[in-house]
Amino acid sequence: MFKKFLAGVGIGSAKVDTQLDKTRLVPGENTSGKVVIRGGKVEQQVDRIHLFVMTEAVRERDDKKYYEKVTIGSFQIASSFIIQPGEEKEIDFQFELPIDTPPTLGKTKVWIQTGLDVPSAIDPTDRDYITVDPHPIADTVLEALTKVLGFQLRKVEMEYSRRYRYVQEFEFYPGGEFRRDLDELEVIFFMNTSSADIRIQVDRRAKGLGGLFAEALDMDESFVRLSISNDDCNQGIQYVADILRNTIRQYA
């Protein structure tokens, strides 16, 4: 009885360890591995095993910033079973990394969190950080901005959004042909299977008295929407750069 009490408060209870086949992934890619459960000192029932794809986003409240955990996707990989004392179980899994998983650039972190649902006890958990590369469409857009149009990536961070729940914001310093026209460029991706809906915030540089008034009234920013598809990317980075150039020029 005393051992059951200790297991209920997390002492001598079952342990969980998730082992991923790959720790570097791309959104939409299959993720596979196994969950290893090791029994503690008493028999325990496990109702469910869940895997969660997690990140964290900056949120502001009362003029203070803090990080809030965000669940990108959840997957149930096993239902109820009994784990005996000292027993070891291995459960294979496979799921598709959600298409909207943010790349781990800048301050962005992504991890796979494993949760065992154990009645009347502290649920065992495990956290495994992964490296997420940009989706090929996002990667092409980022390269077009930096390698062709001369923008410099300044900051990448997940942020809370009242409308979209959370977004990953890319901030760029202008360079090249836009150096004299812009203060900043901000880009947000909304990924789909074969395309990306992109929001671009163009922050124009103040020019003359009218420009200074515009800045004072926060009227110097324009929000642009466009879509880049797989077909666009197949035309090459220069083709995508031309789409971006023509779009930004309308507001710069």
N, C-alpha and C positions, 0 to 999 in steps of 0.2 A: 504493500500500500504506500509506504514511504517513497519507494522508487517511482511509483506512478505520480505521486505529488511532485517530486523533483522534475520528472519529465514534463509535467503540466506547466512548470515555470521555466522550462527550457534547459534544465540541467539533466544530462544523460538522455536526451531525447534524440530522435532521428536527425540525421544530417543530410544535406543535399548538395550536390556538386554538378554543375552543368559543364559539359565539355564540348566545345564547338569544333567542328571540322575545319572551319576557316574563321579568322577574326578580322579579315579585311573583306568588305562586301560593297555591293552597289545596290541602290534601291531597286526593287523588283527581282533581285537575285534570290534563288533558293538558298535557304539557311538550314543546315543540318548538323546533327550531333547526337549526343546522348545525355540523359539525366541519370546520375548515379545517386541512389538513395541508400544510406547505410543505417541500419537499425540501431537504436540506442540500447538502454538497459532494460526496457520493458517493451512488450508488444504494443504497437500503436496502429490505429486506423488512419489511413490517408484518404480523404474524400475525393480530392482532385489535385492535379498538378497543372499549373498554369505557367506559361512563358509570356513575359511582357517585354515589348520593345519600348524603352524609356529614353527620355531626354529631360532637360530642364530649361526653363525660360525665365528671363528677367521680368519681374512684375513690380510695379510701383504702388505704394499705398502710404498715405500720410507723408508724402515727400521722402519716403525711404524705399530703397530698392532691395529686393530679395529674390532668391531663386525658388521657383515653383516646379515640382516634378510634373512631367507631362507623359501620359501614356499614348504612344503612337499606335500600337496594336497589341492585341492579346490573343493567345492561342491555348486551348485546353488540349493537353497531350495524353492524359490518362484519367480514368475515373477511379472509383473506390477500390482499395485493396488494403490488406494487412501486412505490415512490415514487422517481422519477428526480431527479437533481440539479437544483435550482431549480424543479422541478415543483410545481404547486399543485392539490390535490384538495379538493373540497367534498362532504361526505356529509351529507345531510339525515337527521334523526332525529325520532322522536316516541315518548314513553312516558308512562304515567300516574304522576304523583307518588304514591308509596306513601301509603296512607290513614293510616299511623301516623307520617308525617313530623311532627316536633314544630313548633309555631309558633315563630317567632323572637322570643320575648318574653324579657325579662330578659337573662340571660347566654347564652341559647341561640343558637348559630350553625348554619346549614345551608349547605352548598355542593354544587355539582355538580363532581365531579372526573373529568377525562378521562384515560384511560391508553392509550398505544399500546404494544402488545407487540412489541418489536423484538428479534429474536434477537441474542445476543452484543453487546449494547449497553445503555447506560443508557436505560431506557424514558422517552420524553418524556411529561410530564404538564402539566395545566392545571387551575386551580381557579377556579370562578366562584361567588361568594356570592349567595344568593337571599334574598328576604324571603318568609316563609311566614306567612300569616294563619291563625288558628284555623279548624278545620273548623266549619261552621255549627252543629252540635250543641254542640261545646265552647264556641263563641262565645256561644251562648244561655245555657249554664250559667254561664259567667263573668259575663255581664251580670246574670243573676238574682242571683248572689251579691253583686256589688258595687253594682248600681244599685237593687235591691229590698231585699235583706237587710242591706245596710250593711257588708259585709266590705270590708277594704282589702287589696289585693294587695301583699304585702311582698317576695316573692322568687319567681323562676321559674328553675329550673336542671335540667339533665339530670344524673342520678345513676346510678351503676352499681347494679344490683340482682342479687343472687345468683340470685333466682328468675326474674326477667323479663329478665335481661341488662342492660337499661337502662330507666329511666322518666324522664318529665319531671314534676317535682314543683312544684305551685303552693302557696305558703304565704300564708295570709291572717291579718291581725289581725281579731279580732271587732269588730263595731260594731252599731249599732242594737239590736234586741231581744236579741242574744246577748252584748252587751258585758260584762255582769256574770257570765256563766256560763262563758265559754270563755277560755282563754289563746291558743289558736291553732287554725287549721283548715288541714289539708293535703289537697290533692286531686290525684288521678292519673287520667288518662283512658286507656282502652284502646278505640281507635276501631274500629268496624266500618262496613260500607257504609251501613246504615240506622239504626244506634244506637251508643251509647257505653256501655261498662261503666265505672263510676266507682267508685274506692276513695276514701273519705273518712276521714281520721284526725281524730277529735274529741279535742282536748286540753282536758279540763275544768279549770276554775279551782278551786284548793283552797278549801274552805269548812269552817272549824272544824278541830278536832283530827283528826277522821277523814279530812278532806280532806288535811291535811298528811301523815298517815301514808301515804295513797294516793300522794301525789307522791313521797315518799321511796322507796317501793317500786316506782315506775314503773307504778302500777296506775291512773293517772288518764287513760289514753288508750283510746279505743274505735275500732275499725275497722269501717266501715260499707260495705256494697256495695249499689249500686243501678244501674238501667239507665234511660237517657233515650233515647227514640227520636225519629225524624223526626216521627212523629205527635204526640208530646208537644210538640215545639217548634212545630209548626203551631198548637197551641192558644194560643201566646203566651208571652211572658216571665213574666207573672204566674202562669200555670199551672205552669211549670217551677219558679218560685220557691216555690210552695206545696208541691210535691213535696220540694224540698230542705229547706224549713222543717220540715215534718212529720218528715222523716227525722232531721235534726240534733236536733230537740227530744227525740227518744226517748233521746238519749245525753247531752244537755246538762244 
